[in-house]
Amino acid sequence: MDEKKIKNKKRWNFFFISLLLFFGFVYLSGKTGYYETHLQRNTHLTHEAIKEFERDIAEGLPVDIKDYIDDEKPDYRNRYSRLGDNISKGLDVFLTEGVSKLAEFLKALFG
């Protein structure tokens, strides 16, 4: 093979493996519930702030809304991470429903 072809093949292999690893990371973060845990933690902090607010009102202390609300943290998701998440959800649906329907079809065919 020509040296240039080998170099191009290595580049494509590197690109494909990088893309595959990136997809795997996005898929695993979706499956492990990382984002849902983050949202749940924020909800927990909100419940604590409500309880603290009610306690301060009951004690007659002066209240200011800025004392109870945390600064909202930016959402770093972009269209590529959302695309990866949608692909992983689609793959999950295919693997769970598609394979079970295929098994039912083969069972009906040979049963």
KAJOHU-V111591 format. One record per backbone hydrogen bond with DSSP energy under -0.5 kcal/mol. NH is the residue of the N-H (numbers start at 0). CO is the residue of the C=O. Records with the same first field share a line. If there is no record, write none. Layout:
# KAJOHU-V111591
NH = CO, CO
This chain:
# KAJOHU-V111591
5 = 1
6 = 2
7 = 3
8 = 4
9 = 5
10 = 6
11 = 7
12 = 8
13 = 9
14 = 10
15 = 11
16 = 12
17 = 13
18 = 14
19 = 15
20 = 16
21 = 17
22 = 18
23 = 19
24 = 20
25 = 21
26 = 22
27 = 23
28 = 24
29 = 25
30 = 26
31 = 27
32 = 28
33 = 28
34 = 28
36 = 32
37 = 33
38 = 34
39 = 35
40 = 36
41 = 37
42 = 38
43 = 39
44 = 40
45 = 41
46 = 42
47 = 43
48 = 44
49 = 45
50 = 46
51 = 47
52 = 48
53 = 49
54 = 50
55 = 51
56 = 52
57 = 53
58 = 54
59 = 55, 56
60 = 55
66 = 63
67 = 64
68 = 64
69 = 67
75 = 73
81 = 77
82 = 78
83 = 79
84 = 80
85 = 81
86 = 82
87 = 83
88 = 84
89 = 85
90 = 86
91 = 87
92 = 88
93 = 89
94 = 90
95 = 91
96 = 92
97 = 92, 93
98 = 93
99 = 95
100 = 96
101 = 97
102 = 98
103 = 99
104 = 100
105 = 101
106 = 102
107 = 103
108 = 104
109 = 105
110 = 106
